[in-house]
Amino acid sequence: MTSTWVSVLASYLHLLAVAVYVGGSIAMELVVGPAQRFVPPAQAQVIGQRAADRFLVLVWSALALFPVSGMLLFFSLGDEHTLSGTRLFTTTYGQTLLTMMLLWVVLVVNGAVITFVLRPRLVRRASARSGSAGTAEHLQTMQAAARWVSYITRADLVVALFIVLLGASMAYGHGLV
Ligand code: HEM
């Protein structure tokens, strides 16, 4: 009984993290992004920056919740899912779980690149530009950073959607990989 409640709670938290991460990424990509095109560039930049700042908090919360709820879920599941010895590497279920964890690492690394490398570059360039007349070089650096943020965000969404497929294959089958 206790184990059932732990499974329910872990599953709930895991799916909540999926909803926040995937749903948020889709909303940013398909709702906020296109809407920005209908306002002047300076305003679009401010909206983009504010939205991204808030969304990053949600992204990091979800990324932190994945391993915690995932591990809790794994250890609360029945005996059929025990991965003792080398079963993590030799069974389809084990390999799928391993792939899920490795792809989570990819999401974390990409999130770190956006948060600690590209975002500061965007913010710094934006304020320098509004203070004094921004040079063409500054603008180019900012646009390049914005382009990379967009590429990485899209790649993350594709990776996350694939992980969801892995999760479904584990929950309702024996895994996919
Ligand atoms: C370190 C990170 C992660 C760990 C340890 C982990 C672990 C697990 C485990 C043990 C399950 C249960 C499978 C089963 O029912 O047999 C699961 C399911 C699932 N995972 Fe993950 N996971 C991680 C990251 C992710 C990420 C990043 C996503 C999506 C972006 C994700 C999406 C899912 C989905 C959709 C399910 C199916 C849930 C259901 O239908 O009940 N997981 N995960």
Boltz pocket constraint, residues with backbone or C-beta under 6 A from the ligand:
constraints:
  - pocket:
      binder: B
      contacts: [[A, 11], [A, 14], [A, 15], [A, 18], [A, 21], [A, 66], [A, 67], [A, 69], [A, 70], [A, 71], [A, 73], [A, 74], [A, 77], [A, 81], [A, 97], [A, 100], [A, 101], [A, 103], [A, 104], [A, 107], [A, 159], [A, 160], [A, 161], [A, 163], [A, 164], [A, 165], [A, 166], [A, 167], [A, 168], [A, 170], [A, 171], [A, 172]]
      max_distance: 6.0
